[in-house]
Amino acid sequence: LPIFAAGTWRVFGLNLPEPRHLVPILCAWGFSVIVLVGQKDLGSSLLFFTLFVVLLWIATERKAFLILGAALFAGAAVLAWRVFDNVQSRVDLWIDPWSRFGGTTAGGDKGRQAVQAWFAFANGGMFGTGLGQGSPNKIPAVQNDYIFAAIGEELGLVGATALLDRKSTRLNS
């Protein structure tokens, strides 16, 4: 990919390739926006686009692609937050799940998943409840969204940290 590696103009201290060589990242961004609009799913869209940008960065070793990719996706994410109610709702739940926990408010019980995950981490404490001794079934859809909360409950802070440390060690070697 030498065409991507050659910087021909500088913007804010970054060597960017010629504008015509930015077409692949713009196409990947367009694809992620289509997924975002079509599925109304910020997570899948972010996953696809981030994977492409990171692979492009690895291939070219240009920080400019990471920064440009982050800026493009941030713009699309803000737009999605302003346009789609479900994205607004998920962001609000992420910021304050307690206001929608328990079913007594207008928000119903939508905060249950995040709050139960916090309870699972708290129940695990420092050393965990032990393998198979946790209660992951209390977290709605734990197998999809909050797998790490179940791990944190059974292995505790020490075991969950060791798991993360093992993963990062493997990635750095």
Number of C-alpha atoms within 10 A of each C-alpha: 8 8 11 19 17 15 15 10 12 11 8 7 8 14 17 22 19 14 9 8 14 14 11 14 18 14 12 18 23 16 15 23 23 13 18 20 16 9 11 17 17 20 10 14 22 21 11 15 23 19 12 17 21 16 14 20 19 13 13 17 14 19 16 20 24 18 14 16 22 16 12 17 20 13 12 21 18 12 11 20 17 11 12 14 12 14 18 15 14 16 13 14 21 13 10 14 19 15 18 19 20 14 13 10 10 8 15 13 16 18 21 20 20 21 19 20 24 17 16 26 22 16 18 26 17 16 16 23 18 14 10 12 12 19 13 21 11 15 22 15 12 17 12 7 13 18 14 15 24 24 23 28 31 26 26 24 19 15 19 23 13 13 15 12 12 11 11 11 10 9 8 6 5
